[in-house]
Amino acid sequence: MPMPAYPETSAGLRDGKEKLRLWLKLLDCTHLIERQLRGRFRADFDITLPRFDVLAALDRFPEGLTMGGLSRRLRVSQGNVTGVVERLLKEGEIRRWNPPGDRRTFYIALTEQGQRNFDRMAAAHQAWIDELLGGLAVQEISQLQALLSRAKASVEAKEKSHGDA
């Protein structure tokens, strides 16, 4: 795959380097926040971030999701989700069932216990994010959300024009 061509001007090179710096800054922020969340979930709830992510996805779909639907929403392979789902089933946090007439497909959803536990974790999660991003003013958050939406749209447009890699 050929390297992207940047204009031969110093401004073009500077622009490309600034975009790379932006990408690295986004990664740094993501890793810092994830590290904090992982530690806090482990300490306060004895749960991993991937397990919380599965519960959060199921919270949005009380009617249940297939494993394929869950993995698409989490943007991971079904294999990555299977072990997490099995542990949550054993702990009584989620339930599994087959739709009538289809023994190959199954759905999973939160149990009442899982919903109660998730609600407690979600409230803590929101408080942690509020604390971690507490140094930003409301206007800065709005600006950052708008800019990140534009960045996401730019990436999605390139993804569509180049096909899914």
N, C-alpha and C positions, 0 to 999 in steps of 0.2 A: 504494500500500500504506500503510495507516494506521500511524502511530507507535505503539509499545507504550505502554500507559497505565501510569503509575506511581501509586501511592497519593499523595494530596495532602498527606501528612504529611511533615515534614522528615526523619523516619526513612526513609520510602519513597524520597525523593529521594537521601538519603545512600546507601542500599542500591544504588540504580541506578548512582550514581557509582562506588561501590566495585567493582561488577561490571565497569564500563567500565575502571576502573584495572587490574583483574585481567586483562582481555582484553589491554590494552596491555602489561602486564608479560609475559604469555605470548608476545606477538609479539616484544618486545625480546629475551627469552631465546632464542627460536627463531632470530631474525636473527643474534644474536651467535654462537651455536653454529654455524649454517650458514656464516657468514663465516669462522670459524676452520677448519672442515672443508674448505671450498672451497680456501682458501689452502694448507692442508697436503696435500690430494690433488694439487693442481697442482704444488707444490714437490717432494713426495716420490715421486710416481708419474706425473706428467704426465697426469693424468686429471681429468675434470670430475666434480662431484657427481652430475649426472644419469646419467653413464655408470656410476659406481659403483652407483647405485640400480638400474639395469637388471641389472647383474651380481649384485647382492644378491638381487633377485627371482628370477632364474634359478637361483641357488644353492639356493633353497628348493624348486625343482621340477626335479630332475635329469632327469625324463622329458620335460621341455620344456613350453613354454607357447605358445599362439597369441598373435598380436599383440594381439587383443582382451583376452585374459586378462592379458597383461602390462600393458596400459594401465589396466585396472581395478585391478590390484594397486597400481600406482603412482599411481592417481587422476589421470591425465592423459589427454589425447586420443591416439588412435592416431597422429595427425599429429605430435604432440610426440615420440613414441617412434621414429618411422620413421628419422629422420636419425641418431639415436644408435645404433640397431640396425645400420644400414648401415655406419657407421664401425667398430663392433665386429666385424662380419662381415669387413670388409676387413683388419682387424688380426689375424684368426684367434682372437679371444677367444670367439666364439660360432659355432654352425653353424645352418643352416636346412634344413628338408626338408618335403616334402609328404607327408601320409598317403596310403596306397594308395587309389586311386580318387577322390581329391579334389584337383584341381589348383588350386583357388581358395584353399584354406586352407593355411597353412604353420605349422610349429612352429619355435621357436628354443630352443637350449639351450647351456650352456657347453661349450666344448671342454676337453680336458685342460689345454692352455695357459691357457685362461681360468680354469679352476678353480684352478690353481696361483697365478696372479696375483691372483685374487680372495681366496684364502686369506691371502696376504701383506697385501693391503690391509685385509681384515677385521680382522686382528690389530692393525694400526696404528690403524684406526678405533676399535676397542675401547679401546686404550691412550689415544687422544686424548680420548675421552669420559670415561674414568676420570680423566684429568688435569683436564679442564675442569670436571667436577662434583666434584672432589676436596675442595672446601670443605664438602661436605654429609656429615653422619654417616649411618651405615647406617639408624638409626631415622628420620632426617629424610627419607631417600630413600623408605623404606616409607610414611611418612605422605603424602609428596607424590604417590607413585604411587596411593595409595588415594583421595586427594582428586581427582586428575586423572581417575581412573576414574569417580568420581561425576559430575564435570563433563561428561565425554564421554557418559555415560549420559543426563544431563539434555538435552544438545544433541541426541542421537539421538532421544530421546522427542519433542522438539519438532519435529524433522525429520519424523518419522513422522506426527505429528498435523497438520502443515501441508503435507505432501508435499514431494518433492524440488524445490528451487528451481532 
